[in-house]
Amino acid sequence: MRVELAEEASHLRRRLGFQRDGMRTLPVYLLLLAVFGVFLPWQKGRDFLDSVMLGAYACLGVVFAAPVAAAEFETKPSIQNALARVVVSVLYGELVAGAMLLLGMITVYVSRAGRIVVGPDLRSLAECAALGLTLSLAVSTAAVWISLKFSPSVAKGVVRLVFLGLLAAFYLRSGWLPTVALRGTGIALTASIIFYLVLRATLAATRRGDR
């Protein structure tokens, strides 16, 4: 499995453009961090430490993980290759989301030095982070399965629909995020297991059909 993870990480770097010309890709991430990790938290100030805002940031990993999980495989994958795609995609998404979240909190504390009396609710943040991680895992696993069962374009279309649904849910019921985080984590984890079993069955059927 270690070999598959290393290969998938290398493929992801190439798809993101870091192996060809990192100087073209790096500014995009620096801009992303500058906007969501510095500018927006600086504008929000103390309000950035609200449980809903931090919870939303903690759940952003799926926005980055799912699209790269839906990419086409270069060759017919084994279950190890498929799992490596899921793991690397989730780690990538959580890394970007975590960097924005951490930088945002640092920005608020630095820009409001001495004026932060009540800090963030760490328990709520941890619960939302668990939701973000399991949500990334569920959607990424589903994206890999759909890309293999149907096509990468179908998988990316489904991912966009999921994003629209999550955006609508946050817009309409954003205040519920901290209170439903644990329940959502359980649902997302269950969905991850179901999609994994379906993915495994699909790959097994494909191998039998190739014999």
Helices and strands as residue ranges (DSSP letters): H 2-16, H 18-33, I 34-39, H 40-44, G 45-49, H 51-58, H 61-69, H 79-111, H 122-149, H 152-173, G 174-176, H 177-210
